[in-house]
Each structure stands twice: as structure tokens, then as C-alpha cells.
Amino acid sequence: MSENRVGRVMGVDLGSKRIGIALSDRSGTIASPFTVIQRSGSVKKDHHAITALVMEEECERVVVGLPLSMDGSIGRAAQAALTEAEQLATVVNVPVETYDERLTTVSADRALMEAKMRADARRRVVDKVAAAVMLQSWIDRQHNR
């Protein structure tokens, strides 16, 4: 893999009820919302669903959103995300890393409200949009290195 080539990347927004999934294009330049996985109650099943998508979509990396506290510290939600990202890394066959996702859900929800989307419709897509916002931020950072 060359310095500037990122390849296809999956962004994952781990929520307690839903997991938002975003994908980059094959060049690793643009992130788009992809799907939402409803939490099954089994982390193992949820990770199997993510792994299947990684293989189907030929992703070369997974970036899991890390919900740091506003001061940048690792609170309970961020610790849970770190733990789950470590578990996910044992089942997907690509590198898994975490990336700061502060305010991604807020900005995704705001964009959907500005698009005049109703609350029930927003709830169904906000997680994958938040994953795309986080993934695009990660992509932009990679290209600026």
C-alpha cells in the first residue's frame, strides 16, 4: 500500500441500539452512509454482521468512532467503544482503529433536520450519517498527513 493510498474503509458508529456503517469509495477519498445494523443483544452476532460487510464490500480497514468526552478524556462510553473495537479486531481480517467522533451525531442530526427530515426518519438514518461524518474526518486527516 503506497503512502497516499487508503483503499476502501468502513466507518463504524457503535450505538447501544444501532450500529451505523459508512463506507469510503474504493480510492478512500469520499465517505458515504451505507447501512444501520440493529443491535441483536449479542456482541458476537453484531461483530459477525460487521465482518460479513467488511468481506462483501472488500474493505481494507475499519475505523470505529471513539466517543471521547468534550475535554478529550476517555469516559465510560469511550472505554466501552475501545473494548468493543479490540474485540472486533479479533474477528475481522483487516486493521481496526479508533477515531475521535465527538459531535458527529450532533452534526449528522442537524444536517438531517436542515433537510427537513421527520424525527422518525432521522432516527433510522442518523447512525449511518454520523458514521460517514466520522469516516470523512478520518479520511481527510489521512490525506493531510
N, C-alpha and C positions, 0 to 999 in steps of 0.2 A: 504494500500500500504506500503510495507516494505521500509526501508531506501534505499536499493540499487536497488529496482525495479522501473524502469521508465515507462514501458509499451510502447505501440505504440504511437509515437509522430509525428505530422505533422509540417514540417518546411514550412514557407510561406515567399516568397520574393516578396514584393509588388512593382511592377513597374508601371509606368504611362500607358504603353500599354499592358503589360502582367504581370501575377502573376505566379511566379514559385512555384511549390509544390513539396516537398520532403517528404518521409515517412521513419520512422525507421522500423526495424523489430519488431516483437511483444515483444522481450525482451528489446527493447530500447537501442540496442548496436551499430547497424550499420545503417547509413542514406543512402538512395538511391534516385536519381532523380525519380520523379513519373510522373508529367504532367505539362502542362502550360495552364493556363486559359487566354484567350484573354479578355482584359477589355471590358465590354459591354457598358460603358458610364453611367452605374447605379451602384453605390457602393452597393446598396441594392441587386441587382441581382448578383453581384460578390460575396457578402457575402453569399447569398443563395447557390451558386455553391460550395463555400468552406465548408459550413455547410453540404451539401449533401455528400461531400467527407469524412468529419470527421465521419459522421454516417456510410457510406458504408465501410470505412476502419477501423472502430472501434478504432479511435484514442482517447487517454485519455488526451491529452494536445495538444495545438497549440503554436508553437514558431514563432513569427513574427520577421523577420530581422529588426534591427534598424540601419539605415544608419547614424551613428554618423560622425561628421567631424573628420578629421585626428587627431586633437588635443583633441578629445573626447567630444567636446561640441555638444549641440543639435542645429543643424541648421534647415533650412526650411524643408528639406527632412525628417529629423528625427522627427520633430514636426508633420508632416503630417502622418508619419508611426505610431506615438504614438496615434494620434487621431483616425486613422483607426483601430488600434488594439483595442482601447477602444470600438469602435462601433461594431467590430467583436465579442468582448467578450459578447455583449448583445444578440447575436443570436446563437452562438454555445453553446452547453451544456457541455463544458469542459473548464478547465482553459486556459486562453490565457496569454502569457507573451512575452516580447520583449527580443531580444538578439543582441548584437553588431555584425553587419555584415560587418564591414569595410573590404574592399578589397576582399570580396567573389566573386563578379562578375569578378573582375580583375583576380583572381586566376583561376576561372572556365573558363574564356575565354582563358587564357594562356594554360591551360591543353587541351582544345579542339583544339587550334592551334597546339600544340605539337603532337596531334593525327592526324594532317593533315586534319582536317575537314574544308570544304569550308565555307566562310563567311556567305552565306545564310543559310546553315545547322546549323552553330553555333548559329545564331540569334534565330533559332527555339527552341534550347535546353538550351542555356546559363542560362536562368532564373531558370529552374528546377535544373540545376547543381549547380548554386550559392546557391539555397535553401538547397541543400544537403550538400554543404561545410559548410554553416552556422549551419545547424542542427547537423552535425557531431561534430563541435566545441562545441556546446551546450551540446551534449551527453557526450563528453569527459570530459567537465568541471563537469558535474553531477557525473560521476564516480570517479573523482579525489577529490571530497569533503569529 
